[in-house]
Amino acid sequence: MASTQTKSSKQTRFKRKEPSMYNVIMHNDDVTTMDFVVMLLCRVFRKSEQEAESTMLKIHHEGSAIVGSYFKDIAETKAAYCMTLARHNGYPLLLTTEEAS
């Protein structure tokens, strides 16, 4: 009697996970000037003058606002860069990053 052997082939499937996005959050303080915040929003976060002013007012009135969403490394770099510029100009501006939901 002949037996038939069946080979099962296992295929390993790798599912690529898209990298998480991170929000950059700018926080209000009583020292950093509104003009400086608008300048950062325009130059670092590529916002138009009008959008930057609107975002600055939101930060001022609400205490903080999301100013951009990026991959983790980019978000952390932009936050650190802005805080470095702020320190060099004598401002205590704080930016944080958090994983976007």
Residue frames as qw, qx, qy, qz and C-alpha x, y, z in Angstrom:
[[0.000, 0.889, 0.458, 0.000, 0.00, 0.00, 0.00],
 [0.437, 0.315, -0.002, 0.843, 1.49, 3.34, -1.03],
 [0.229, -0.763, -0.442, 0.412, 1.12, 6.27, 1.29],
 [0.313, 0.707, 0.183, 0.607, 0.92, 9.82, 0.15],
 [0.460, -0.462, -0.320, 0.688, 2.71, 12.38, 2.16],
 [0.152, 0.879, 0.285, 0.350, 1.57, 15.93, 2.02],
 [0.486, -0.085, -0.226, 0.840, 4.04, 18.64, 2.79],
 [0.051, -0.924, -0.378, 0.008, 2.53, 21.69, 4.24],
 [0.485, 0.330, -0.067, 0.807, 4.43, 24.77, 3.45],
 [0.300, -0.766, -0.389, 0.413, 4.50, 27.36, 6.15],
 [0.336, 0.615, 0.130, 0.702, 4.59, 30.86, 4.95],
 [0.364, -0.500, -0.385, 0.685, 5.71, 33.45, 7.36],
 [0.151, 0.775, 0.351, 0.503, 3.94, 36.67, 6.82],
 [0.360, -0.255, -0.295, 0.847, 5.32, 39.85, 8.21],
 [0.040, 0.871, 0.464, 0.155, 2.94, 42.64, 8.67],
 [0.378, 0.244, -0.109, 0.886, 4.54, 46.01, 8.34],
 [0.226, -0.779, -0.503, 0.299, 3.44, 48.41, 10.96],
 [0.249, 0.785, 0.097, 0.559, 3.32, 52.03, 9.97],
 [0.390, 0.023, -0.459, 0.798, 5.39, 54.22, 12.27],
 [0.184, -0.755, -0.577, 0.252, 3.40, 56.08, 14.88],
 [0.179, 0.683, 0.102, 0.701, 2.83, 59.78, 14.54],
 [0.440, -0.421, -0.477, 0.633, 3.64, 62.16, 17.38],
 [0.008, 0.919, 0.295, 0.260, 2.06, 65.50, 18.16],
 [0.422, 0.113, -0.266, 0.859, 4.26, 68.46, 19.01],
 [0.282, -0.828, -0.482, -0.047, 2.58, 70.53, 21.69],
 [0.279, 0.387, -0.197, 0.856, 3.57, 74.13, 22.44],
 [0.411, -0.623, -0.603, 0.281, 2.79, 75.38, 25.95],
 [0.011, -0.888, -0.111, -0.446, 1.97, 78.90, 27.05],
 [0.588, -0.311, -0.365, 0.651, 4.18, 80.85, 29.45],
 [0.082, -0.936, -0.278, 0.202, 4.21, 84.41, 30.74],
 [0.374, -0.652, 0.308, 0.583, 7.60, 85.36, 29.27],
 [0.423, 0.074, 0.677, 0.598, 7.86, 84.21, 25.64],
 [0.241, 0.409, -0.027, -0.880, 6.61, 86.93, 23.33],
 [0.707, 0.476, 0.441, -0.281, 3.77, 86.36, 20.91],
 [0.452, 0.786, -0.328, -0.265, 5.97, 87.54, 18.04],
 [0.092, -0.506, 0.856, 0.043, 8.60, 84.90, 18.85],
 [0.571, 0.136, 0.782, -0.210, 5.96, 82.16, 18.95],
 [0.647, 0.680, 0.155, -0.308, 4.53, 83.28, 15.59],
 [0.239, 0.744, -0.588, -0.206, 8.05, 83.32, 14.10],
 [0.291, -0.273, 0.916, -0.037, 8.66, 79.72, 15.26],
 [0.638, 0.370, 0.614, -0.283, 5.31, 78.56, 13.95],
 [0.566, 0.767, -0.092, -0.288, 6.05, 80.07, 10.54],
 [0.234, 0.721, -0.645, -0.094, 9.68, 79.03, 10.20],
 [0.186, -0.296, 0.927, -0.133, 9.83, 75.68, 11.98],
 [0.441, 0.272, 0.818, -0.250, 6.30, 74.39, 11.49],
 [0.120, 0.082, 0.648, 0.747, 5.71, 76.00, 8.06],
 [0.099, 0.697, 0.676, -0.217, 2.47, 77.73, 9.00],
 [0.211, 0.658, 0.281, 0.666, 1.19, 80.79, 7.18],
 [0.076, 0.227, -0.336, 0.911, 1.28, 84.08, 9.08],
 [0.575, -0.302, -0.099, -0.754, -2.48, 83.95, 9.60],
 [0.863, -0.192, -0.459, -0.087, -2.46, 80.31, 10.75],
 [0.542, 0.098, -0.531, 0.644, 0.50, 81.02, 13.06],
 [0.156, -0.285, 0.244, -0.914, -1.29, 83.96, 14.69],
 [0.753, -0.275, -0.237, -0.548, -4.44, 81.89, 15.16],
 [0.831, -0.085, -0.515, 0.194, -2.45, 79.03, 16.71],
 [0.308, 0.222, -0.454, 0.806, -0.52, 81.44, 18.95],
 [0.422, -0.331, 0.104, -0.838, -3.79, 82.87, 20.28],
 [0.865, -0.219, -0.368, -0.261, -5.09, 79.36, 20.94],
 [0.670, 0.047, -0.541, 0.507, -1.92, 78.57, 22.92],
 [0.041, 0.289, -0.310, 0.905, -2.29, 81.85, 24.81],
 [0.577, -0.282, 0.012, -0.767, -5.96, 81.33, 25.71],
 [0.926, -0.145, -0.229, -0.263, -6.06, 77.55, 26.21],
 [0.617, -0.655, 0.436, 0.001, -2.59, 76.97, 27.67],
 [0.377, -0.320, 0.781, 0.381, -1.29, 74.72, 24.90],
 [0.738, 0.518, 0.042, -0.430, -1.97, 73.55, 21.36],
 [0.797, 0.045, 0.502, 0.332, -0.80, 70.92, 18.92],
 [0.131, 0.795, -0.245, -0.539, 1.43, 72.70, 16.41],
 [0.499, 0.500, -0.616, -0.348, 2.25, 69.70, 14.20],
 [0.903, -0.139, 0.377, -0.154, 2.20, 65.91, 13.84],
 [0.409, 0.678, -0.600, -0.111, 5.29, 64.06, 12.65],
 [0.877, 0.006, -0.459, 0.143, 7.16, 60.80, 12.97],
 [0.699, -0.658, -0.176, 0.216, 8.78, 60.48, 16.41],
 [0.656, -0.140, 0.071, 0.738, 12.31, 61.57, 15.49],
 [0.181, 0.489, 0.277, 0.807, 11.12, 64.59, 13.54],
 [0.419, -0.796, -0.323, -0.294, 8.68, 65.64, 16.29],
 [0.713, -0.582, -0.109, 0.376, 11.37, 65.41, 18.97],
 [0.555, 0.071, 0.164, 0.813, 13.89, 67.26, 16.81],
 [0.004, 0.649, 0.306, 0.696, 11.49, 70.13, 16.06],
 [0.557, -0.786, -0.255, -0.084, 10.54, 70.45, 19.74],
 [0.727, -0.407, -0.007, 0.554, 14.19, 70.47, 20.85],
 [0.429, 0.308, 0.241, 0.814, 15.18, 72.93, 18.12],
 [0.175, -0.776, -0.292, -0.531, 12.44, 75.38, 19.15],
 [0.651, -0.736, -0.150, 0.105, 13.39, 75.16, 22.81],
 [0.690, -0.141, 0.086, 0.705, 17.06, 75.72, 21.96],
 [0.207, 0.517, 0.261, 0.788, 16.17, 78.82, 19.94],
 [0.415, -0.812, -0.277, -0.302, 13.98, 80.03, 22.79],
 [0.735, -0.551, -0.091, 0.385, 16.76, 79.57, 25.39],
 [0.561, 0.095, 0.161, 0.806, 19.22, 81.45, 23.18],
 [0.018, -0.560, -0.255, -0.788, 16.73, 84.32, 23.07],
 [0.026, -0.165, 0.568, -0.806, 16.05, 84.24, 26.82],
 [0.673, -0.155, -0.109, -0.715, 12.63, 82.57, 26.71],
 [0.346, -0.220, 0.867, -0.282, 11.49, 79.55, 28.78],
 [0.713, 0.203, -0.248, -0.623, 9.25, 78.17, 26.00],
 [0.453, -0.174, 0.864, -0.131, 8.25, 74.54, 26.49],
 [0.696, 0.258, -0.403, -0.536, 7.32, 72.08, 23.76],
 [0.539, -0.212, 0.796, -0.177, 6.45, 68.46, 24.40],
 [0.452, 0.192, -0.702, -0.517, 5.69, 65.47, 22.19],
 [0.573, -0.022, 0.706, -0.416, 3.11, 62.74, 22.64],
 [0.161, 0.081, 0.907, 0.382, 1.97, 59.84, 20.53],
 [0.439, 0.045, -0.189, -0.877, -1.01, 60.82, 18.42],
 [0.497, 0.097, 0.786, -0.355, -4.14, 58.78, 19.05]]
